[in-house]
């Protein structure tokens, strides 16, 4: 999983470099060219470039924050035998017998349709620090869910299976 974190860092650094180049080199040229057209009140090119500049600046801030969080990431703070960040787990819905797979991800990677949840979601909070073989009752907006944790693979690569 460490290589996943390193790959994510590299991807963010690459994207940051592209955005910084656009912000510092390309956009100033576009803005200068648009200014040459005259009246800025009705200059669509100028306004579009300024809007893009604001967007790029915001993305630079978001990526910088993500990179900072990843740089401060400490594997030793994550339990080796319980659900935590980076865990992949299979649960059984005790009411329907459906098997559901979850991956615990950072808040910027959440995608419930792919089973990617954060530790701050209702399901993530309920599963946090649990292990394979435990039953968990989760309060969700539509009521309650009861899950049995069948399989857990932690960020450390440890695998636990209970049937």
C-alpha positions in Angstrom: 0.0 0.0 0.0 3.0 2.3 0.5 3.6 2.2 -3.2 -0.1 3.3 -3.7 0.6 6.4 -1.5 3.9 7.1 -3.4 2.1 6.8 -6.7 -0.6 9.1 -5.6 2.0 11.6 -4.4 3.8 11.4 -7.8 0.5 11.9 -9.6 -0.4 15.0 -7.5 3.1 16.4 -7.9 2.8 16.0 -11.7 -0.6 17.7 -11.8 0.6 20.5 -9.5 3.5 21.2 -11.9 1.2 21.4 -14.9 -1.2 23.7 -13.0 1.6 26.0 -11.7 3.0 26.3 -15.2 -0.4 27.2 -16.6 -0.9 29.7 -13.8 2.5 31.4 -14.0 3.3 31.1 -17.7 0.4 30.4 -20.0 -2.5 32.3 -18.3 -0.6 35.6 -18.0 0.1 35.5 -21.8 -3.6 34.8 -22.5 -4.6 37.6 -20.2 -2.1 40.1 -21.8 -3.3 39.1 -25.3 -6.9 39.6 -24.3 -6.2 43.0 -22.7 -4.8 44.1 -26.1 -8.3 43.8 -27.6 -9.3 46.9 -25.6 -12.5 47.4 -23.5 -12.3 44.8 -20.7 -16.0 45.2 -19.7 -17.2 43.3 -22.8 -14.0 41.3 -23.5 -15.1 37.6 -23.3 -11.5 36.3 -23.8 -10.3 38.3 -20.9 -13.1 37.2 -18.5 -12.7 33.6 -19.5 -8.9 33.7 -18.9 -9.5 35.4 -15.5 -12.1 32.8 -14.6 -9.7 30.0 -15.6 -7.0 31.7 -13.5 -9.2 31.6 -10.4 -10.1 27.9 -11.0 -6.4 26.9 -11.5 -5.4 28.8 -8.3 -8.1 26.9 -6.3 -7.0 23.5 -7.8 -3.4 24.3 -6.8 -4.6 24.9 -3.3 -6.5 21.7 -3.2 -3.7 19.6 -4.6 -1.2 21.2 -2.2 -3.4 20.4 0.7 -3.7 16.7 -0.5 0.0 16.5 -0.9 0.6 17.9 2.6 -1.7 15.3 4.1 0.0 12.5 2.2 3.4 13.7 3.3 2.3 13.7 7.0 0.8 10.2 6.6 2.1 7.7 9.1 1.5 4.0 8.7 2.3 3.2 12.3 -0.7 5.1 13.4 -3.0 2.7 11.6 -3.9 -0.5 13.4 -2.6 -3.6 11.7 -5.5 -5.8 12.6 -8.6 -3.5 12.5 -10.5 -1.4 10.0 -8.7 1.9 9.3 -7.5 4.0 6.5 -6.6 1.9 3.4 -8.6 -1.2 4.6 -10.5 -3.3 2.1 -13.3 -5.3 3.5 -16.2 -7.5 2.6 -19.3 -7.3 4.8 -22.5 -9.4 4.7 -25.7 -7.4 5.0 -27.4 -9.5 7.7 -30.9 -8.6 6.5 -30.4 -9.5 2.8 -27.3 -11.8 2.8 -25.7 -9.5 0.2 -21.9 -9.2 0.1 -20.7 -5.7 -0.1 -17.1 -4.6 -0.6 -15.7 -1.4 0.9 -12.4 0.4 0.6 -11.6 3.1 3.3 -10.2 6.1 1.4 -9.5 9.8 2.0 -12.4 12.2 1.8 -11.3 13.5 -1.6 -11.4 9.9 -3.1 -14.9 9.0 -1.8 -17.1 7.3 -4.4 -19.9 5.2 -2.8 -20.9 3.6 -6.1 -17.5 2.0 -6.2 -17.6 1.1 -2.5 -15.0 3.8 -1.6 -16.0 5.4 1.7 -14.2 7.5 4.3 -13.9 7.0 8.0 -16.1 10.0 8.6 -19.1 8.5 6.8 -21.7 6.8 8.9 -20.6 3.4 7.7 -16.9 4.3 8.1 -17.5 5.5 11.6 -19.3 2.3 12.5 -16.7 0.0 10.9 -13.6 1.9 12.3 -11.4 -0.1 14.6 -13.5 -3.3 14.0 -12.1 -6.6 12.8 -13.3 -9.7 10.9 -15.9 -11.7 12.6 -17.6 -8.7 14.3 -21.2 -7.6 13.8 -21.8 -3.9 13.3 -25.1 -2.0 13.5 -25.0 1.2 11.5 -27.5 4.1 11.8 -28.0 5.6 8.3 -30.5 8.2 7.2 -33.0 5.5 6.0 -32.8 3.5 9.2 -30.4 0.8 10.4 -28.1 -1.6 8.7 -26.5 -4.7 10.2 -23.3 -6.0 8.8 -21.1 -8.9 9.5 -17.4 -8.3 8.7 -16.4 -11.3 6.7 -13.0 -10.3 5.4 -10.6 -7.5 6.2 -7.3 -6.6 4.5 -5.6 -3.8 6.2 -3.3 -1.2 4.7 -0.4 -3.2 6.1 -1.4 -6.2 3.9 -2.7 -8.3 6.8 -5.7 -10.4 5.9 -8.4 -11.6 8.3 -11.3 -13.9 7.3 -14.2 -15.1 9.4 -17.2 -17.1 8.1 
